[in-house]
Amino acid sequence: MLEAAERLFGSELLAQIWFHEEPINVFDYKAAEDLVASGRAAELMLYLQSLEAGQPDNLQVENGVKKRMVAILVRLRPEAVF
């Protein structure tokens, strides 16, 4: 799961932040971590694969997500920002 997210966001750290923190609109604004915990990992993986394939609801939305994740990263781990 994190490998697919890392390919989308270009960073292991951003993928981890996304997994734990970012609400996903198509899943009623639940974070990936919550989806996996509730047994919805397969659905989440299909969603990530659709984003990788360039399906709708991907790059424009995910670019906004990436900006929010960077803001979270700066707040949580300022030493990681270069």
DSSP file (Angstrom, degrees, kcal/mol; ACC not computed):
  #  RESIDUE AA STRUCTURE BP1 BP2  ACC     N-H-->O    O-->H-N    N-H-->O    O-->H-N    TCO  KAPPA ALPHA  PHI   PSI    X-CA   Y-CA   Z-CA
    1    1 A M     >        0   0    0      0, 0.0     4,-2.0     0, 0.0     5,-0.2   0.000 360.0 360.0 360.0 -50.0    0.0    0.0    0.0
    2    2 A L  H  >  +     0   0    0      1,-0.2     4,-2.7     2,-0.2     5,-0.2   0.836 360.0  59.0 -66.4 -30.8    2.7    2.5    1.0
    3    3 A E  H  > S+     0   0    0      2,-0.2     4,-1.9     1,-0.2    -1,-0.2   0.919 106.7  47.1 -63.5 -41.9    4.7    1.6   -2.1
    4    4 A A  H  > S+     0   0    0      2,-0.2     4,-1.6     1,-0.2    -2,-0.2   0.907 113.5  48.2 -65.6 -41.1    1.8    2.6   -4.4
    5    5 A A  H  X S+     0   0    0     -4,-2.0     4,-2.6     1,-0.2     5,-0.3   0.885 108.6  54.6 -65.6 -38.1    1.4    5.8   -2.4
    6    6 A E  H  X S+     0   0    0     -4,-2.7     4,-2.3     1,-0.2     5,-0.4   0.889 105.7  52.3 -63.1 -39.0    5.1    6.5   -2.6
    7    7 A R  H  < S+     0   0    0     -4,-1.9    -1,-0.2     1,-0.2    -2,-0.2   0.887 112.8  46.0 -63.6 -37.3    5.0    6.2   -6.4
    8    8 A L  H  < S+     0   0    0     -4,-1.6    -2,-0.2     1,-0.2    -1,-0.2   0.910 123.3  31.8 -70.4 -42.8    2.2    8.8   -6.4
    9    9 A F  H  < S-     0   0    0     -4,-2.6    -2,-0.2     2,-0.2    -3,-0.2   0.561  98.1-129.7 -98.9 -10.0    3.7   11.3   -4.1
   10   10 A G  S  < S+     0   0    0     -4,-2.3     2,-0.3    -5,-0.3    -3,-0.2   0.636  78.1  76.2  76.6  13.7    7.4   10.7   -4.9
   11   11 A S     >  -     0   0    0     -5,-0.4     4,-2.1    -6,-0.2    -2,-0.2  -0.959  67.6-143.3-158.7 134.9    8.4   10.3   -1.3
   12   12 A E  H  > S+     0   0    0     -2,-0.3     4,-2.2     2,-0.2     5,-0.2   0.909 107.1  51.2 -63.2 -41.8    8.2    7.6    1.4
   13   13 A L  H  > S+     0   0    0      1,-0.2     4,-2.3     2,-0.2    -1,-0.2   0.916 110.1  47.7 -64.6 -43.9    7.7   10.2    4.1
   14   14 A L  H  > S+     0   0    0      1,-0.2     4,-2.7     2,-0.2    -1,-0.2   0.881 110.3  53.6 -64.2 -36.9    4.8   11.9    2.2
   15   15 A A  H  X S+     0   0    0     -4,-2.1     4,-2.6     2,-0.2    -2,-0.2   0.906 109.1  48.6 -62.7 -41.6    3.3    8.5    1.5
   16   16 A Q  H  X S+     0   0    0     -4,-2.2     4,-2.1     2,-0.2     5,-0.2   0.909 111.7  48.7 -66.0 -41.9    3.4    7.8    5.3
   17   17 A I  H  X>S+     0   0    0     -4,-2.3     4,-3.0     2,-0.2     5,-0.6   0.941 112.2  49.2 -62.5 -46.0    1.8   11.1    6.1
   18   18 A W  H  X5S+     0   0    0     -4,-2.7     4,-1.2     1,-0.2    14,-0.6   0.937 110.3  51.6 -56.5 -47.4   -0.9   10.5    3.5
   19   19 A F  H  <5S+     0   0    0     -4,-2.6    14,-2.6     1,-0.2    15,-0.3   0.886 121.6  30.4 -58.5 -42.3   -1.6    7.0    4.9
   20   20 A H  H  <5S+     0   0    0     -4,-2.1    -1,-0.2    12,-0.2    -2,-0.2   0.778 133.1  21.6 -89.8 -27.9   -2.0    8.3    8.5
   21   21 A E  H  <5S+     0   0    0     -4,-3.0    -3,-0.2    -5,-0.2    -2,-0.1   0.770  89.3  93.6-116.8 -32.0   -3.4   11.8    8.1
   22   22 A E     << -     0   0    0     -4,-1.2    10,-0.5    -5,-0.6     2,-0.2  -0.570  61.2-138.7 -86.1 119.5   -5.1   12.6    4.8
   23   23 A P  E     -A   31   0A   0      0, 0.0     2,-0.6     0, 0.0     8,-0.2  -0.532  16.7-141.1 -69.7 136.7   -8.9   12.2    4.6
   24   24 A I  E > > -A   30   0A   0      6,-2.0     5,-1.8    -2,-0.2     3,-1.7  -0.891   2.1-149.9-105.2 117.7   -9.8   10.7    1.2
   25   25 A N  G > 5S+     0   0    0     -2,-0.6     3,-1.1     1,-0.3    -1,-0.1   0.848  93.8  55.6 -58.7 -38.9  -13.0   12.2   -0.2
   26   26 A V  G 3 5S+     0   0    0      1,-0.3    -1,-0.3     2,-0.1    -2,-0.0   0.609 107.0  52.8 -72.9  -8.5  -14.2    9.1   -2.1
   27   27 A F  G X 5S-     0   0    0     -3,-1.7     3,-1.2     3,-0.2    -1,-0.3  -0.235 130.5 -89.6-115.9  41.5  -14.1    7.1    1.1
   28   28 A D  T < 5S-     0   0    0     -3,-1.1    -3,-0.2     1,-0.3    -2,-0.1   0.840  80.0 -63.0  54.3  36.5  -16.2    9.5    3.2
   29   29 A Y  T 3 <S+     0   0    0     -5,-1.8     2,-0.3     1,-0.2    -1,-0.3   0.774  94.5 147.7  61.7  31.2  -13.1   11.5    4.2
   30   30 A K  E <   -A   24   0A   0     -3,-1.2    -6,-2.0    -6,-0.7    -1,-0.2  -0.703  49.2-114.9 -89.5 149.1  -11.5    8.6    6.1
   31   31 A A  E  >  -A   23   0A   0     -2,-0.3     4,-2.0    -8,-0.2     3,-0.4  -0.454  25.5-112.0 -78.2 156.6   -7.7    8.2    6.1
   32   32 A A  H  > S+     0   0    0    -14,-0.6     4,-2.6   -10,-0.5     5,-0.2   0.887 117.8  58.3 -56.0 -41.1   -6.1    5.2    4.5
   33   33 A E  H  > S+     0   0    0    -14,-2.6     4,-2.2     1,-0.2    -1,-0.2   0.900 106.5  48.0 -56.9 -42.7   -5.0    3.9    7.9
   34   34 A D  H  > S+     0   0    0     -3,-0.4     4,-1.5   -15,-0.3    -1,-0.2   0.878 110.0  52.4 -67.3 -37.9   -8.6    3.8    9.0
   35   35 A L  H  <>S+     0   0    0     -4,-2.0     5,-3.0     2,-0.2     6,-0.2   0.927 110.7  46.8 -64.1 -44.3   -9.7    2.1    5.8
   36   36 A V  H ><5S+     0   0    0     -4,-2.6     3,-1.7     4,-0.2     5,-0.4   0.920 110.8  52.6 -62.7 -43.8   -7.1   -0.6    6.2
   37   37 A A  H 3<5S+     0   0    0     -4,-2.2    -1,-0.2     1,-0.3    -2,-0.2   0.801 108.2  51.5 -63.2 -28.7   -8.1   -1.1    9.9
   38   38 A S  T 3<5S-     0   0    0     -4,-1.5    -1,-0.3    -3,-0.1    -2,-0.2   0.263 124.6-100.6 -94.8  13.7  -11.7   -1.5    8.9
   39   39 A G  T < 5S+     0   0    0     -3,-1.7     3,-0.3    -5,-0.1    -3,-0.2   0.694  90.6 117.6  83.6  19.5  -10.9   -4.2    6.3
   40   40 A R     >< +     0   0    0     -5,-3.0     4,-2.1    -6,-0.2    -4,-0.2   0.013  28.4 118.9-108.7  28.0  -11.1   -2.0    3.2
   41   41 A A  H  > S+     0   0    0     -5,-0.4     4,-2.6    -6,-0.2     5,-0.2   0.879  73.3  54.7 -61.7 -39.3   -7.5   -2.4    2.1
   42   42 A A  H  > S+     0   0    0     -3,-0.3     4,-2.1     1,-0.2    -1,-0.2   0.913 109.1  47.5 -63.2 -42.2   -8.5   -4.0   -1.2
   43   43 A E  H  > S+     0   0    0      1,-0.2     4,-2.1     2,-0.2    -1,-0.2   0.908 112.0  50.6 -63.3 -41.9  -10.7   -1.0   -2.1
   44   44 A L  H  X S+     0   0    0     -4,-2.1     4,-2.5     1,-0.2    -2,-0.2   0.895 108.5  51.6 -64.0 -40.5   -8.0    1.4   -1.1
   45   45 A M  H  X S+     0   0    0     -4,-2.6     4,-2.6     2,-0.2    -1,-0.2   0.903 108.5  51.2 -64.6 -40.7   -5.5   -0.4   -3.3
   46   46 A L  H  X S+     0   0    0     -4,-2.1     4,-2.2     2,-0.2    -1,-0.2   0.898 109.4  51.5 -61.4 -40.0   -7.9   -0.2   -6.3
   47   47 A Y  H  X S+     0   0    0     -4,-2.1     4,-2.0     2,-0.2    -2,-0.2   0.938 110.7  47.1 -61.7 -47.5   -8.2    3.5   -5.6
   48   48 A L  H  X S+     0   0    0     -4,-2.5     4,-2.4     1,-0.2    -2,-0.2   0.898 111.2  51.8 -62.7 -40.0   -4.4    4.0   -5.6
   49   49 A Q  H  X S+     0   0    0     -4,-2.6     4,-1.9     1,-0.2    -1,-0.2   0.881 107.8  52.1 -64.3 -37.1   -4.1    1.9   -8.8
   50   50 A S  H  <>S+     0   0    0     -4,-2.2     5,-2.8     2,-0.2     4,-0.4   0.878 109.5  49.8 -66.8 -36.0   -6.7    4.1  -10.5
   51   51 A L  H ><5S+     0   0    0     -4,-2.0     3,-1.1     1,-0.2    -2,-0.2   0.918 110.3  50.0 -66.2 -42.6   -4.8    7.2   -9.5
   52   52 A E  H 3<5S+     0   0    0     -4,-2.4    -2,-0.2     1,-0.3    -1,-0.2   0.856 108.5  53.6 -62.4 -34.5   -1.6    5.7  -10.9
   53   53 A A  T 3<5S-     0   0    0     -4,-1.9    -1,-0.3    -5,-0.2    -2,-0.2   0.534 120.6-109.4 -79.8  -5.7   -3.4    4.9  -14.1
   54   54 A G  T < 5 +     0   0    0     -3,-1.1    -3,-0.2    -4,-0.4    -2,-0.1   0.766  59.1 162.5  85.6  26.4   -4.5    8.5  -14.5
   55   55 A Q      < -     0   0    0     -5,-2.8     4,-0.3     1,-0.2     3,-0.2  -0.305  49.6 -76.5 -71.8 162.4   -8.2    8.0  -13.8
   56   56 A P  S    S+     0   0    0      0, 0.0    -1,-0.2     0, 0.0    -2,-0.1  -0.102 115.3  42.3 -54.5 160.4  -10.4   11.0  -12.8
   57   57 A D  S    S+     0   0    0     -3,-0.1   -31,-0.1     1,-0.0    -2,-0.1   0.832  98.8  93.4  68.7  35.3  -10.1   12.3   -9.3
   58   58 A N  S  > S+     0   0    0     -3,-0.2     4,-4.3    -4,-0.1     5,-0.3   0.588  74.7  25.1-119.9 -87.0   -6.3   12.0   -9.4
   59   59 A L  H  > S+     0   0    0     -4,-0.3     4,-2.5     1,-0.2     5,-0.2   0.870 122.3  44.8 -61.3 -45.3   -3.7   14.5  -10.3
   60   60 A Q  H  > S+     0   0    0      2,-0.2     4,-1.3     1,-0.2    -1,-0.2   0.951 122.3  38.7 -64.0 -46.2   -5.6   17.8   -9.6
   61   61 A V  H  > S+     0   0    0      1,-0.2     4,-1.9     2,-0.2     3,-0.3   0.942 117.1  50.2 -66.1 -47.0   -6.9   16.5   -6.3
   62   62 A E  H  X S+     0   0    0     -4,-4.3     4,-2.7     1,-0.2    -2,-0.2   0.810 103.8  58.7 -67.6 -28.7   -3.7   14.7   -5.4
   63   63 A N  H  X S+     0   0    0     -4,-2.5     4,-1.7    -5,-0.3    -1,-0.2   0.906 107.6  47.7 -64.6 -38.6   -1.6   17.8   -6.1
   64   64 A G  H  X S+     0   0    0     -4,-1.3     4,-2.0    -3,-0.3    -2,-0.2   0.885 110.6  52.2 -65.0 -38.6   -3.6   19.6   -3.5
   65   65 A V  H  X S+     0   0    0     -4,-1.9     4,-2.7     1,-0.2    -2,-0.2   0.919 106.0  54.2 -61.4 -44.7   -3.2   16.7   -1.1
   66   66 A K  H  X S+     0   0    0     -4,-2.7     4,-2.3     1,-0.2    -1,-0.2   0.901 107.0  50.8 -59.8 -41.2    0.6   16.8   -1.6
   67   67 A K  H  X S+     0   0    0     -4,-1.7     4,-1.9     1,-0.2    -1,-0.2   0.916 111.4  47.7 -62.7 -42.7    0.6   20.5   -0.7
   68   68 A R  H  X S+     0   0    0     -4,-2.0     4,-2.1     1,-0.2    -2,-0.2   0.888 110.6  52.2 -65.6 -37.5   -1.3   19.7    2.5
   69   69 A M  H  X S+     0   0    0     -4,-2.7     4,-2.9     2,-0.2    -2,-0.2   0.891 107.0  52.1 -66.8 -38.3    1.0   16.8    3.3
   70   70 A V  H  X S+     0   0    0     -4,-2.3     4,-2.6     2,-0.2    -1,-0.2   0.912 108.7  51.5 -63.0 -40.3    4.1   19.0    3.0
   71   71 A A  H  X S+     0   0    0     -4,-1.9     4,-1.7     2,-0.2    -2,-0.2   0.903 111.2  47.4 -62.3 -40.6    2.5   21.5    5.4
   72   72 A I  H  X S+     0   0    0     -4,-2.1     4,-3.0     2,-0.2     5,-0.3   0.925 110.8  52.4 -63.8 -44.3    1.9   18.6    7.9
   73   73 A L  H  X S+     0   0    0     -4,-2.9     4,-3.2     1,-0.2     7,-0.2   0.913 107.5  51.0 -58.3 -44.7    5.5   17.5    7.4
   74   74 A V  H  < S+     0   0    0     -4,-2.6    -1,-0.2     1,-0.2    -2,-0.2   0.895 114.4  45.0 -60.3 -39.6    6.8   21.0    8.1
   75   75 A R  H  < S+     0   0    0     -4,-1.7    -2,-0.2    -5,-0.2    -1,-0.2   0.909 122.6  34.2 -71.2 -42.9    4.7   21.0   11.3
   76   76 A L  H  < S+     0   0    0     -4,-3.0    -2,-0.2     1,-0.2    -3,-0.2   0.861 135.3  16.2 -84.1 -37.1    5.6   17.5   12.5
   77   77 A R    ><  +     0   0    0     -4,-3.2     3,-2.2    -5,-0.3     4,-0.5  -0.549  61.0 167.0-138.8  70.2    9.2   17.1   11.3
   78   78 A P  G >  S+     0   0    0      0, 0.0     3,-1.0     0, 0.0    -1,-0.1   0.784  77.7  64.6 -59.2 -26.1   10.7   20.5   10.4
   79   79 A E  G 3  S+     0   0    0      1,-0.2    -5,-0.1    -3,-0.1    -2,-0.0   0.711  94.8  60.6 -69.1 -18.3   14.2   18.8   10.4
   80   80 A A  G <  S+     0   0    0     -3,-2.2     2,-0.4    -7,-0.2    -1,-0.2   0.632  83.8  94.2 -83.4 -14.0   13.0   16.7    7.4
   81   81 A V    <         0   0    0     -3,-1.0   -11,-0.0    -4,-0.5     0, 0.0  -0.646 360.0 360.0 -83.2 131.0   12.4   19.7    5.2
   82   82 A F              0   0    0     -2,-0.4    -1,-0.1     0, 0.0    -3,-0.0   0.404 360.0 360.0-113.1 360.0   15.2   20.7    3.0
